[in-house]
Amino acid sequence: MMIHQLSRIQDLEIARLIAYVVMPNHVHVIVTSCVPEVESILYALKKPVSQKALPYLKSHFPGVYEKLQVSTGRKATHRFWLWGGGHVRAIRSHEEIQNQIKYIHRNPVRNRLVERPEDWRWSSFRYYRTGDPDPILVNRPDWI
């Protein structure tokens, strides 16, 4: 779901994906925005994923689905994403972007999911290492 949406924001020209890692419980993305409002990128990623994930959880993992229930006044709803927009910040230098790409690519190793970054399929690491665009083609700037 998330991999599809990361590809889709590029197709819709909302953002250019520079690097990403999809983890079991969170996502790291580095993008160049094609729109003035960062919220548009977050909305384009989060809404379609939650619209697909919530029905899936309801039918396959009802216990997890019920834990996502929140009350908003008299109405109960289910919240897939944490409150807030996520951690969004501007990267202002070549050195900083290179450090952030290394950081996110090593996230699966730090979380003991794999031994090496290239072993985690849901990442742009292999693209940076070999040029392999599977599962998503990223827009690696020439200066990285």
N, C-alpha and C positions, 0 to 999 in steps of 0.2 A: 504494500500500500504506500508506504513512505517513499520507497524507491521510485514508484510510478509518479508520485507527485513531484519529487525532485526533478525528474525528467520533464514533467509537464510545465513547471514554472519557466523552464527554458523555452519550450515550444510556444508558450503564450507570451514570451518576451517580457516576463515580469522581473526575472533576474537571470544572471549568468552564474552558473555553479562553478566555483573554483575548487572546492574540496568538501568532502562530507564523510561522516561515519554514522551509520545507523546502528545504535546499540539496543539491547533488549528493553531498556527502560528510559532512554533518552536519545536525542539526535544532536549531532554537531554539524553545522553547515557554515561554509564561508562562501559568500556570494557577492557579486557586484550587482547593485540594484539597477534596474532599467526603469523604475518608477520612482516618483518623489517620496512616497510614503512607505516606510519600512513595514508598517502594519499591513499593507497590501500583500507583501511577501508572506508574512506570518499567516494571514488569513487564507491565502492560496494554498499553503501547505497544510495547515491545521484542520480547516473545515472539512475538506473531502476525506481526509484520513479518519477523522472522528466519525463522519457519517457512515463510513464502511466498517470501522472497528467496533463501534457500539453494538450494532445488530449481530455481528459475528460473536462478540463476547456474550451477548444475551443468549444466543442459541447454543454456543459451545462451552462457555464458562460462566454459568449464571451466578455463581458465588462471587466471582470477580466483578461481574456486571453490577451486582447489588452493592458492592463496596464503593462503586463510583457514584452512587446516588447522593445528591445534595438537594437541600430545600432552598427554594427562592420564594419566600413569602408562603403562599398557600400551595404553590405548585412544586412538585418534586421533579427533578430532572437528573440526568446522568452526565457527569463531567469527565471527559477522557483526558484532557490536558490540565496541567496545574494552572492555578490562577496566575494572571500576569502574562506578559508577552514573551517570556523567556529572557535569556541573557543576551541582549543585543548591544553591540558596541562597534564603533568605527575602528578599523585597523589603518594606521596612518603611515606605515613605512614598509619597505621591502623586507627588512629584517624581521619586523613584527609579524608580517603575514607568513613568512617562512617558518618562524617559531610556532605560530598557531597551527599551521598545517601539520608540522611534526607532532605537536601536542595531540591533535585530534586523531591522527593516524595511529598513535601509540595507545590510545584509549582502550581498545580491546585487550592489549597486552597488560596494561595496568590493572584492568578488571579481571585478569586471569581467564579470559575466554579463549585465548589462543597464545601460542608461544612467540609468534612473530607477526608483525602487522600484515604481511602479505597473505597470511592464513585466514584473515577475516574477510569474507566475501562482500560484506555490505559497507564498502569503503572505497574511496578513490585512490588508496595507496598504490594498488597495482597499476593504475593508469599513470601515476607519477613515476613508478619504477620501470614499467615496460611499454607503456602506451596502449595497453589493453583497455578498451572502453567498457568492458563488462563489469557491472550491470548498467552503468550510466556513463555516457560521454561527458567529461567535464571540460570547462573552458580554461585550461591552464595558460596563464599569461606567459609570454615569451621570456620575461625577466625572472621567472621562478626556476 
